[in-house]
Amino acid sequence: MGTGGVGGYFGARLAHAGQDVAFIARGRHLAAMRESGLRVTSAAGDIHLPRPVVTDDPATLGSADIVLFAVKLWDTESAAEALRPLVADGGVVVPFQNGVESVDRIAAVLGPERVMGGVAYIAATIAEPGVIAHTGTMARLRFGPVVEAQRGVAEALFAACQEAGIDAELSTDIRRAIWEKFAFLAAFSGLTSVSRQPIGVLLADPDSRATLETAIREVWNVARVRGIALADDFVARQMKFADGLPAQMRSSMQNDLAAGNRLEAPWLCGAVARMAAEERLAAPVNATLYAALKPYCDGASR
């Protein structure tokens, strides 16, 4: 559900390995996939699916065992509602979105038994309609059950990923894994977007590097207060992780800003500021990043 960088890349890997995969897309991307198939360009190996199953109407697909849910955060509730026919026979949705609230938001629509937790680590985007471009070599999925009844489905997805050569982890604490990604992503996306610079430029400058580290620490503070067991050395390890990223890496929100599209800032740096306020914590860096991005959150055309 959502054939952008995440859904398009991992869906193509699974389909290429022989799994029964259908893609839900729209607009020019949908038209290009119908005409020329889906292409993935990647250092891990290019893929071309010449005739993928693709539609803009989930109701035409029948039932599904697993739905990889990768729409933008502002479409979460409406996309979840559109999935009712797919999961009516017991299918499970695995959100691979940004933010930390997707499991609860989708569960409010479909029920908690229909939603697992998931995290995707990849730099990929729609380079042009019908083409997914993967930057660097990082492409990893972490997922796991939220309720025990989902364990069998989680194990089946893990087996499918292994067969497809996807770096995957079946997590024993998926909510912590979601917060671990969120802590870095909220800071990374906010700072790259406000500065209009890739990660390498930010890490090389002592002031922007310190700002990134402080933004991550603000999320760490919120997580710990909310009972999420992020490690004592978590922030230091995140900075080490950042140093290992390709210097040219940009966040998807930065790409959306440059294209004049809507932004996920309300659910990233904005969510950090909101949750910190709820816990009576200070999060001045994330609050400032969100304030700077708010004029662009509905897209340049608006």
C-alpha positions in Angstrom: 0.0 0.0 0.0 2.0 2.9 -1.4 4.6 2.2 -4.1 7.1 4.9 -3.3 10.7 4.4 -2.1 9.9 1.9 0.7 6.9 0.1 -0.8 8.4 0.0 -4.3 11.8 -1.2 -3.3 10.9 -3.9 -0.8 7.8 -4.9 -2.8 9.9 -5.4 -5.9 12.5 -7.5 -4.0 9.7 -9.8 -2.7 8.0 -10.0 -6.1 11.3 -10.7 -7.9 11.9 -13.6 -5.5 8.6 -15.2 -6.5 6.2 -13.9 -3.8 2.7 -13.0 -4.8 2.8 -9.2 -4.6 0.3 -6.6 -5.7 1.2 -2.9 -5.8 -1.2 -0.1 -4.9 -0.2 3.2 -6.6 -1.8 6.2 -8.2 -1.4 8.9 -10.8 1.5 9.0 -13.2 3.4 6.3 -11.2 0.5 3.9 -11.7 0.2 4.7 -15.4 4.0 4.1 -15.9 3.9 0.8 -14.0 1.0 -0.4 -16.2 2.8 0.6 -19.4 6.5 -0.3 -18.7 6.5 -2.2 -15.4 8.4 -1.3 -12.2 12.1 -0.7 -12.2 14.5 -0.4 -9.2 18.0 1.0 -9.6 20.2 -0.1 -6.7 23.8 -0.9 -5.8 22.3 -4.1 -4.4 21.2 -5.1 -7.9 18.7 -3.6 -10.4 15.3 -5.1 -10.8 12.7 -4.9 -13.6 9.2 -6.3 -13.1 7.7 -6.0 -16.6 4.1 -6.8 -15.7 3.5 -6.2 -12.0 0.0 -6.5 -10.5 -0.9 -2.8 -9.9 -4.0 -0.9 -9.1 -5.3 2.2 -7.4 -8.3 0.3 -5.9 -7.4 -2.2 -3.1 -10.9 -3.6 -3.2 -10.1 -5.2 -6.6 -7.3 -7.4 -5.1 -9.3 -9.7 -2.9 -7.8 -10.8 0.4 -4.1 -10.5 1.5 -2.0 -12.2 4.2 0.2 -9.2 4.7 0.0 -5.5 3.7 3.2 -3.5 3.7 1.8 -0.1 4.5 4.0 2.7 3.2 1.9 5.7 2.5 2.7 9.3 3.7 1.7 10.0 7.2 -1.1 12.4 6.3 -2.9 9.6 4.4 -2.8 7.1 7.2 -6.4 6.9 8.2 -7.9 7.1 4.7 -5.5 4.5 3.4 -6.2 2.2 6.4 -10.0 2.5 5.7 -9.4 1.5 2.0 -7.6 -1.7 3.2 -10.7 -3.2 4.9 -11.4 -5.6 2.1 -7.8 -6.8 2.0 -7.6 -7.8 5.7 -11.2 -8.9 6.2 -10.2 -12.6 6.1 -7.5 -12.1 8.8 -4.7 -10.3 7.0 -2.3 -8.1 9.0 -1.0 -4.6 8.1 2.6 -3.8 8.8 3.2 0.0 8.7 6.7 0.9 7.5 6.1 4.6 7.9 7.9 7.4 9.6 6.8 8.5 13.1 5.8 6.6 16.2 2.1 6.7 16.1 1.2 4.6 13.0 0.3 1.4 14.9 -2.2 3.1 17.1 -3.6 5.2 14.2 -4.2 2.2 12.0 -5.5 0.1 14.9 -8.1 2.8 15.6 -9.5 2.1 12.1 -9.0 -1.7 11.6 -8.6 -3.0 15.2 -5.4 -3.8 17.1 -5.3 -7.4 16.0 -4.9 -6.3 12.4 -1.7 -4.2 12.9 1.9 -5.3 13.6 4.8 -2.9 14.1 7.5 -2.2 11.4 10.5 -0.1 10.7 12.2 0.5 7.4 15.8 1.8 6.9 16.4 2.9 3.4 17.1 5.9 1.3 15.0 5.5 -1.8 12.6 7.6 -3.8 10.5 7.7 -7.0 13.2 9.0 -9.5 10.5 9.2 -12.2 7.2 7.5 -12.7 7.7 3.7 -12.7 11.3 3.9 -11.4 12.5 3.6 -7.8 16.1 4.8 -7.1 17.9 3.4 -4.1 20.8 5.5 -2.7 23.6 3.7 -0.9 23.5 0.1 0.3 21.4 0.3 3.4 18.0 -1.5 3.0 16.7 -3.1 6.1 13.4 -4.1 7.7 12.6 -4.7 11.3 9.1 -5.9 12.3 7.4 -7.8 15.0 4.0 -8.7 16.5 2.2 -6.3 18.8 -0.1 -9.1 20.0 0.9 -12.7 20.3 -1.6 -13.9 17.7 0.4 -12.1 15.1 3.6 -14.1 15.6 2.9 -16.7 12.9 2.3 -13.9 10.3 5.5 -12.1 11.5 7.5 -15.3 11.1 6.1 -15.9 7.6 7.1 -12.4 6.5 10.6 -12.9 7.9 10.9 -16.1 5.9 9.8 -14.4 2.8 12.3 -11.6 3.3 15.1 -14.1 3.8 14.2 -15.9 0.6 14.3 -12.5 -1.2 17.7 -11.6 0.2 16.3 -8.7 2.2 18.1 -7.8 5.4 15.3 -8.3 8.0 15.0 -8.7 11.7 12.1 -10.2 13.6 12.0 -7.9 16.6 11.1 -8.9 20.2 10.4 -5.3 21.1 9.0 -3.6 18.0 7.8 -0.5 19.8 11.3 0.3 21.0 12.6 -0.3 17.5 10.1 2.2 16.1 11.3 4.8 18.7 14.9 4.1 17.8 14.3 5.0 14.2 12.1 7.9 15.1 14.7 9.5 17.3 17.2 9.8 14.5 14.7 10.4 11.7 12.9 13.3 13.3 16.2 15.1 13.8 17.7 14.1 10.5 14.6 15.1 8.4 14.0 18.3 10.2 17.6 19.6 10.0 18.3 18.5 6.4 15.0 20.2 5.4 15.6 23.5 7.2 19.2 23.7 6.0 18.5 22.3 2.5 21.7 20.3 2.9 22.6 16.6 2.9 23.8 14.8 6.0 27.5 15.1 5.1 27.4 18.9 5.2 25.7 18.9 8.5 28.0 16.4 10.2 31.1 18.3 9.0 30.1 21.6 10.6 30.4 21.6 14.4 27.4 23.8 15.0 24.9 21.8 12.9 26.4 18.5 14.2 25.7 19.6 17.7 22.2 20.7 16.7 21.5 17.2 15.3 22.8 15.6 18.4 20.7 17.8 20.7 17.6 17.1 18.6 18.1 13.3 18.9 18.6 13.7 22.7 15.3 15.5 23.0 13.5 12.5 21.5 15.5 10.2 23.9 14.2 12.2 26.8 10.6 11.9 25.7 11.0 8.2 25.0 12.5 7.4 28.4 9.7 9.4 30.2 7.2 7.4 28.2 8.7 4.1 29.3 10.6 3.2 26.1 13.9 1.6 27.1 16.3 3.4 24.9 19.9 2.7 26.0 22.0 5.2 28.0 24.5 5.5 25.1 21.7 5.7 22.5 22.5 9.2 21.3 26.2 8.5 20.9 25.5 5.4 18.9 23.1 7.4 16.6 25.8 9.9 15.9 28.2 7.1 15.0 25.5 5.7 12.7 25.1 9.1 11.1 28.9 9.2 10.4 28.5 5.9 8.4 25.8 7.2 6.1 26.6 8.4 2.5 27.5 12.0 2.7 25.1 12.9 -0.1 22.1 11.3 1.7 19.0 13.6 2.0 15.8 12.9 3.9 12.6 12.2 2.0 11.1 15.2 3.7 13.8 17.4 2.3 13.0 16.0 -1.2 9.3 16.7 -0.6 10.2 20.3 0.4 12.3 20.8 -2.7 9.4 19.5 -4.9 6.8 21.7 -3.2 5.0 18.7 -1.8 3.3 18.2 1.6 5.6 17.5 4.5 5.5 15.0 7.3 6.9 17.5 9.8 3.7 17.5 12.0 4.4 13.8 12.8 8.2 14.1 13.1 9.8 17.1 14.7 6.4 18.5 15.3 5.4 15.3 17.2 8.5 15.6 19.3 7.6 19.1 20.3 4.0 18.1 21.0 4.9 15.0 23.1 7.6 16.9 25.0 5.1 19.6 25.9 2.7 16.9 27.1 5.4 15.5 29.4 6.5 19.0 30.5 9.9 18.5 28.9 11.9 21.0 26.9 12.5 20.3 23.2 13.6 23.7 21.8 15.5 22.3 18.7 12.6 20.2 17.5 10.1 22.9 18.2 12.2 25.4 16.3 12.7 23.0 13.3 8.9 22.5 13.2 8.2 26.2 13.4 10.5 26.9 10.5 8.9 24.1 8.4 5.2 24.9 9.3 4.7 27.3 6.4 5.6 24.5 3.9 3.7 21.6 5.6 0.7 21.9 3.2 3.0 22.2 0.1 4.1 25.2 -1.8 1.0 25.3 -4.0 -1.1 25.9 -1.0 
